[in-house]
Amino acid sequence: MEEIKQLVYNYAKAVHSQNEEEFKALWSSKENILISLANQFNGTDAIYQDFLIGVIQSHYESIDLVVEKIDIRMIDENKAIVVFRYHTECIRRDTHEPYGIQGLETQIVIKENNQWKLMHIHYSK
């Protein structure tokens, strides 16, 4: 359970840093999906380039994804569902003003090569 929590915190850190190598290292080698509100991003490259850089970086000078109360539900020894509340602390690129959202995030994680990896993320606010 602690390894899964650490994966969640590492994801939040990678959203802030937007370091491509660190971000992509968190994801499985399988077909990965991220859903943000009404948009779906398929594959790790699209999640990084189109979501993190194309959406997040284009709208915010900085972003902190703050994780609150992680609930982990084991499916089996190699799969888990993670649900947590989050809020963001951002600086808008266009106005340079503070901004934030809050909501729920669901992650599906799998154990791959003895390490927990992200496979699916769904944000809602």
C-alpha positions as CSV (number, residue, x, y, z in Angstrom):
1,M,0.0,0.0,0.0
2,E,2.8,2.4,0.8
3,E,4.4,1.8,-2.7
4,I,1.0,2.7,-4.3
5,K,0.7,5.9,-2.2
6,Q,4.3,6.8,-3.2
7,L,3.3,6.4,-6.9
8,V,0.4,8.9,-6.4
9,Y,2.7,11.4,-4.7
10,N,5.3,10.9,-7.5
11,Y,2.6,11.6,-10.0
12,A,1.7,14.8,-8.3
13,K,5.4,15.8,-8.2
14,A,5.7,15.1,-11.9
15,V,2.6,17.2,-12.7
16,H,4.4,20.1,-11.0
17,S,7.9,19.5,-12.5
18,Q,6.6,18.4,-16.0
19,N,9.8,16.5,-16.4
20,E,9.2,14.2,-19.3
21,E,11.4,11.3,-18.2
22,E,10.1,11.3,-14.6
23,F,6.5,11.6,-15.8
24,K,6.7,8.8,-18.4
25,A,8.5,6.5,-15.9
26,L,5.4,6.4,-13.8
27,W,3.2,4.8,-16.5
28,S,2.9,1.2,-17.5
29,S,4.1,-0.2,-20.8
30,K,0.5,-1.1,-21.7
31,E,-2.1,1.1,-23.4
32,N,-2.6,4.0,-20.9
33,I,-5.5,6.5,-20.8
34,L,-6.1,9.8,-19.0
35,I,-9.5,11.3,-18.9
36,S,-9.8,15.0,-17.8
37,L,-13.4,16.2,-17.7
38,A,-14.6,15.6,-21.2
39,N,-11.2,14.9,-22.9
40,Q,-9.5,11.6,-23.3
41,F,-5.8,11.2,-23.9
42,N,-4.6,7.8,-25.2
43,G,-1.1,6.6,-24.7
44,T,1.7,7.9,-22.6
45,D,3.1,10.2,-25.3
46,A,-0.3,11.9,-25.8
47,I,-0.9,12.1,-22.0
48,Y,2.4,13.9,-21.6
49,Q,2.4,16.0,-24.7
50,D,-1.3,16.8,-25.3
51,F,-2.5,16.9,-21.6
52,L,0.4,17.9,-19.4
53,I,2.2,20.2,-21.9
54,G,-0.6,21.1,-24.3
55,V,-3.3,21.8,-21.7
56,I,-1.7,22.2,-18.2
57,Q,1.5,24.0,-19.2
58,S,-0.3,26.2,-21.7
59,H,-2.8,27.4,-19.1
60,Y,-0.6,27.6,-15.9
61,E,2.8,29.1,-15.1
62,S,2.9,26.7,-12.2
63,I,0.7,23.9,-10.8
64,D,0.8,22.0,-7.5
65,L,-1.5,18.9,-7.4
66,V,-2.3,18.5,-3.7
67,V,-3.4,14.9,-2.8
68,E,-5.9,14.5,0.0
69,K,-7.0,11.2,1.7
70,I,-5.9,8.3,-0.5
71,D,-8.2,5.3,-0.6
72,I,-6.7,2.1,-2.1
73,R,-8.8,-0.9,-3.2
74,M,-6.8,-3.9,-4.1
75,I,-8.3,-5.9,-7.0
76,D,-5.7,-8.6,-6.8
77,E,-2.0,-8.7,-5.9
78,N,-1.1,-6.9,-9.2
79,K,-4.0,-4.4,-9.7
80,A,-5.5,-1.7,-7.6
81,I,-8.0,1.2,-7.8
82,V,-6.9,4.4,-6.1
83,V,-9.4,7.2,-5.3
84,F,-8.5,10.5,-3.7
85,R,-9.7,14.1,-3.3
86,Y,-7.4,16.7,-4.8
87,H,-7.0,20.4,-5.2
88,T,-4.6,22.4,-7.3
89,E,-2.7,25.5,-6.4
90,C,-1.9,27.2,-9.7
91,I,-0.8,30.5,-11.3
92,R,-2.7,31.2,-14.5
93,R,-0.4,32.0,-17.4
94,D,-2.7,34.6,-18.9
95,T,-3.4,36.7,-15.8
96,H,-0.6,35.7,-13.4
97,E,-3.3,35.3,-10.7
98,P,-3.7,32.4,-8.3
99,Y,-6.2,29.8,-9.4
100,G,-7.3,26.3,-8.3
101,I,-9.7,23.5,-8.8
102,Q,-10.8,20.6,-6.6
103,G,-12.3,17.3,-7.3
104,L,-11.9,13.5,-7.3
105,E,-9.3,11.5,-9.1
106,T,-9.4,7.8,-9.8
107,Q,-6.3,5.9,-10.8
108,I,-6.0,2.3,-11.9
109,V,-2.5,1.0,-11.2
110,I,-0.8,-2.3,-12.1
111,K,2.3,-4.1,-10.9
112,E,4.7,-4.4,-13.7
113,N,8.2,-5.8,-13.3
114,N,7.7,-5.7,-9.6
115,Q,6.9,-1.9,-9.6
116,W,3.5,-0.1,-9.4
117,K,2.7,1.8,-12.5
118,L,-0.2,4.0,-13.7
119,M,-2.5,2.7,-16.3
120,H,-5.6,4.9,-16.2
121,I,-6.4,8.2,-14.6
122,H,-9.8,10.0,-14.5
123,Y,-10.1,13.5,-13.1
124,S,-13.4,15.1,-12.2
125,K,-14.2,18.4,-10.5
